[in-house]
Amino acid sequence: MSGLFDDSLVIVLAGGAGERLFPLTKERAKPGVYFGGPYRIIDFVLSNCINSGLRRIYIATQYKSLSLNRHIRMGWSIVSEELGEFIEILPPQKRIGEQWYQGTADAVFQNLYSILREAPRYVIVLSGDHVYKMDYGKMLRFHQDRGAAVTLAAIEEPIADASRFGIVAINDQDQVTGFEEKPKHPASIPGSPDFALASMGIYIFDTQVLVDALEADAAQSSHHDFGKDVIPALIHEAPVYAYRFYDENKKASKYWRDIGTLDAYYEANMDLCHVNPEFNLYDPEWPLRTHQPQAPPAKFVFAEEGRRCGQALDSIISPGCIISGSTVIGSVLCPNVRVHSFCHIEQSMLMPGVRVGRHARIRRAIIDRDVIIPRGALIGFNPDEDRRRHTVTDSGIVVVTTEDEPFVAPLDEAALEREQTSDRGA
């Protein structure tokens, strides 16, 4: 690191409960939820930091952080403390008072002691639960070139969809003139009446500006949130600029996903199975890092005569997976999944350690970590049984956890005959 990056400190906010992703967040924080096979959601923002040359990183955790903490320890011990680099977890310490974090701004305010000890010139505040690729160095240079006190990243959204976001109003010089959370009538971009600028929850502050703003916010009754309170208050007190999101994903449309709901999470994972997905995991110029478990290669077995070989089509299959005489189509299998014979899995996501018993059929489902699917189970085929036993989203995605008991259908004679014939042949 040198120059501009030496003066910068990152704080990643990773304490969110992710209530709309329940039950996947029942035992883990939203940034710790699995995504795209071996990854966790937080891996994408941390990969952005490393690829941007930012190596002084605090991660503020709170909600059910054990899984996330372990993942950071095992997968992100990659920086050099001798060079002043660190990726360090900041658990809630109640340093300021008796309250846990009350909002995004309060989470940073309660950690000002740790931030100021590093004496940064700039503080970069990031959310740990979004999936995207971004070079924060480009935004940092924009911040410095404009002489900004605060810079926030924004992405163009159609006016028709903009009410779901915090909307930034700007002038012709990209200086922020207004900020409103989820407005009914979003302000359009100058010269582009069909689009609005949506805040991405990415902020760069001059350190003293941040300190003064957080102390002022803490002294009054508010949501203690950057988007709702801190940024609107600063607009008329200091130069605040909007940086247009430049996507390192190298696709026609810009990719930035909150994946805040089960349906959005499911669709984002299924997109990765396409021949040309919207989000590219395979770009060597923008490597995505994670903890890779010490697992053997994926294996597909039983190709002998009379028995269908295990196969996967249009799917992501992680290390340690074994597909035994079954078919997987358009699905994401996280590490160490075992699929026994005569199964059919389609358009589903199976998290680490899942075991699928013989003759099971799974369609349009998310199977949580370490779930054991019993022999003959049917998931995604009987809506009434699915809703009685599992969480089912508005679009019909079935979410199965270790506490659920999937519906098991009696096997027909043809299935039993195939199994017995195959076993005799084996």
N, C-alpha and C positions, 0 to 999 in steps of 0.2 A: 504494500500500500504506500501511497505517497500523496502529498499535496492535499487536494480537495477531500480525498477519502480519509486521510488521517484525521481530519477535523470533524468527521461525521460519526454519529452513533445511531444505531437502529434499535427501536423497541417494537417488538411484535406482540400484538394483543391476542392472546390465545386462551382466554379464560371463558369463552362463550359456552353456554349450555347447549345451544342448538336445539331448542325445544321442538322446532318443526321437523327435525330429523329423528325424533323419538319413534321407535325404541332403539335406534342405532346409537343414540347418545345416552342411553340409560346408564352405561358403565364407563363412558369415555367422553371427553370434551369433543366438540365439533371438529377442531383442527386435527384431532387424533383419529378421525374416521378414515377407514381405508378407501383408496381411490385408484382405479386403473390397474389393479393387480398388486404389486408390491408396495405401492406408495401410500402415504398418509396425506391428508389435505395440506397440512403445514409444510410438507416438503417443497411445494411449488414456490411459496414466498421465500423460503430459505435458499432454494436453488437460485432464485432471482438475485438475492443478496450476494451470494458467492460469485455468480456470473457477472455481477455489477462491480465487483471489487470491494464490497463492503464486508468487513470481517470483525467488526465490533458490534455484537448483537445481543441484546437482552430479549428474553421471551417471558412475558408476564402471564402466568397461569393462575387458574383459580378452580374452576369446576372440574371435579373428578379427573385430576391430572396425572394419576399414576401411570396409565398406559402411555400418555403423551410424554411424560418425563423420561420414562424408560426408553422410548423410541429416540428421543433427542440424545440421550446418553450413549446409546448403542450405534446410532447412525450419523451423528453430527459432531463427533469429536475429531474434527479435521483441521482445525486452525492451530496456529502456533502462539502459545502463550508467551514465548520468549520474544516475539515480535509485537507484543501488545494486543494480539487478537484474542477474541473469545466468543463463544456462543454459550450464554449462561441463562439459566432459568431463574426467574424472580417469583417466588411464591408469595402470596399475600402475607404481609408481616404486621399489619395494623400499626405501622410506624407513625401514622398521623393521628389515628384515633381508634375507636372500637369497631368501626364499620368495615365490612368487606368492600370490594370495589363496587361503587354505585353507578358507574358508567364508564365509557371509554376514556373520557378526560380524567375522571377520578383515578382510573387505573394507572395513568401516567403520573398524576399528581402524587399519589402515594409512593411512587418510586423515584421522586425527584432526587432524593439523597443519593441513590445509586447512580443516576444519570450525571449529576453535577460532579461527583467524584472523578468521572472520566474527562471532565472539562471539554466537552465538544463545542464546536462552533455551530454545528447544525445537528438537529435531532430529526430523524426520519421515523414517522409513526406509521406502522403497517398493520393490517388485519391478517390474522393467521388462518382465515377460513375461506379464502378465495382461490380460484384456480385460474392462472394466467401466466404470461411471460412478459417481463418488463425489465428494461435496463434502468435502474434507479439513478445511475450515473448521469444519463442524459437529462433527467429531470433535475438533478442537483446542479448541473451546469446552467440549465434554464433559470433556476432559482437565483443563482449568483449573477448571471448576465442581466437579469431584469432588476436587480437590486431589491428583490422581494424580501419581506419579513416572513411571509407564509406563502407556500405554494401547495396547491392541492391538485391531484391528478383527476382528470375527468374524461369520460368517454361519450361519444355521440350516441344518442338514443332517439328513435322516432318519437315525435311529439305524442302520438297515440299511446305509447307505452311508458312515457316518462314519469307519470304520476306514481310509479312504484319506487322512485329513487329520490335521493336528495338532489335538487336541481340547482345548478350554478348559473347565475346571470353574469354576463361579462360585457365589457365594451370592446371597441375595435382593437385595443392593445392587449387583450386577454386579461385585463385587470378585473377582478371580481367586484361586481357592484351589488350583488344580492345572493342570498343562499336560503333555500326553503326546503324543508323535508316533505316529500310526497305531496306536492301542491296539486290542487285540482286543475289549475291552469298554468302549466309550466312555461317558463320564459324560453323563447327560442334563441338560437345562436344568431348573432348578427350576420346577415347575408345568407342564412340557411333557415328559412321559416318553418321547414318541416322537421327540424331536429332541435333537440335540447341537449345540454351538457349535464351528464349525471356524475355526481361525485363517486369516486371509487374507494373512498375511505383510506386514501394514501396522502400523507401530509409531510411536508418539510417545513421545519420552523427554525428560524434563528433562535438559539437557545434562550437568550434573555427574554425574547418576545414570548416564548412558550412558558417560561417560569412566571412572568407577570400575568399572563392570561389565565394560567391554571390557579394561581393564588387568588385572582379576582373571582374566578368561577367558584372556587371552594368557599369563598366568604359569603355567598348568596345561595338562596334556594333555587335549584335548577335540576335538570336531568343529569348534569355533569357529563355531557356528551359533546364530542367535537362538532358533529353535524348540527345538533339542535341548539347548542349554546355557545361554544367557544368561537367557532368560525364566524357565525353571524355577528357576534360582538366585536370581532377584530376588523371586520370589513371597513368600518368607518374610523378606525384608529391607526391602521398600519397598511402598507401596500401588500395586498393579497392578490396572487395571480393564479390562473388556472393553466395547467400544463396538459395539452392534448395527448392522450394515451397513444404511444407509439408501440405497436405490437411486435414483439420478437418472434411470434409464432409463424410469421411469413405465410399467411393465408389471405384470401381476398377480403374476408370480413374479420374484424377485430374480435378476439376471443377473451372474454372476461366473465367468469361465472361465479355467482354467489353460492349456487347449489344449496340453497337454504331449505328446500323442501325435499321430501322423499321422491316425489316425481321428478324434480329437476336433477336430483342426485342420480337417479336411475338412468335418465335420458343421457346425462353427461358420460356415464360409464358405458352405456350401449353405443354411443357415438364412436368410442375408441375402437370398436370392433369393425368399423367400416373400412373398406379398402383405402379410402382417402378421408380420414376423420378430420373434423374441424380442429381438433387439438392434436398437435404432432408430438408424440413421445420420443421420436427417433431422430431428432436433429442433433448431430454431433457438435454443432456450433453452439448449442444451448443445452448442455447436459443437465439432466434432472437427477438429483441425488436422493437416495433414501437408505434406510437400513436394509441390507440384503441378508436374509438369514442364511446360515450355513446349511443349505439344502442341496440335494442331488438334482441333476437335470430332470425335467419333466419326461414322463415315460408313457407310451401308448402300447398296450399289450393285448395278447390273444389274437394272433393272426392265423392260427392253424385252421385247417379245413373243418368246416362245420361250425365255426364260431366267428362272429363278426369281430374284427379288430377294433380296439379303441381308437376313436378318431375325433378330431376337433376341426370345425370349419368356421372361418370368419370369427375367430375367438382369440382372446389373450389368455395364455396358459403360463402360469408363473412356475419358478423352480419348486421342486419337491412334489409336484402333482403327479398322480398316477391315474390314468383313465383306462379301465380294464373292461374291454368288450362292450363299450357304451359309446354313445354319440353325444357330442357337445357342439351346439350351433349358436353362433352369435352371442357368446357369453364371456364373462370375465371371471377367471379362477385365480384367486389369490394364492400365495405359497402354501404348500403342504395340504392340498385338497386331495381326497381319495374318492374316486367314483368307481363303485363296484359294477359288476357286469349287468347287462340287459337294461341299462338306464337310458333315458333320453332327457337331455337338459337343453333348453332353448331360451335365448334372450333373458338370461339370468346372471346374477352376480353372486358368487360364492366366496365368502371371506375365509381367512386362514383357518386350517384345521378342520374344515367341514368334512364329514364322512357321509357318503350317499350309499344307502343299502341297495341291494339288487332289485331290479324291476321298478325302481322309483322313476317317476316322471315329474319334471319340474319345468314350468313355463312362466315367464314374466314375473320373476321373483327375486328377492334379495334375501340371501341366507346368511345370518350373522355368524360371527366367529364361533368355532368349536361345536356347532349344531350337528347332531347325529340324525340324519334322515333315515327313518326305518324302512325296511324292506317293503316294497309295494306301495310306498307313499305316493299320493297324488297332490301336487301343489300347483295351483293356477288353472285347474280344470273344472272345479266345482265351486262356483262363487259362494253358495250358501255355506258350505263346509269351511271354505277359506275365511269368511267373515266371522264365523263362529269361533274359529281357533286362532286366528292370526290378525295382525294389523293389515288392513287393505286400503290402499290410497284411492283417491277419487278416480284415477285412471285405471284402477284394477291391479296395481302392482302389489304382490303379496310379500310381506316382510315376516320372516320366520326367525325366532330367537330360541335360545336354549330352554326357555320356560314353556314353549309351545309343544303341542302334540299333534303333528300332522295327520290328516285323514289317510287311512290305509285302506286301499281297495283290495278285495279278494282277487287272487290271480286266477285267470282263466286256464283251462286245460292246455291250450296251445302254448301259453307262456311256460307253464310247468314242464311240458314236454321238451320245449327248446332247452330249458335249463338242464333237465336230466340228461338229454342227449349230449349236450355240450360237456357236462361234467364227466360223463362216461368217456367221451373222446379225449378229455384232458388227462 
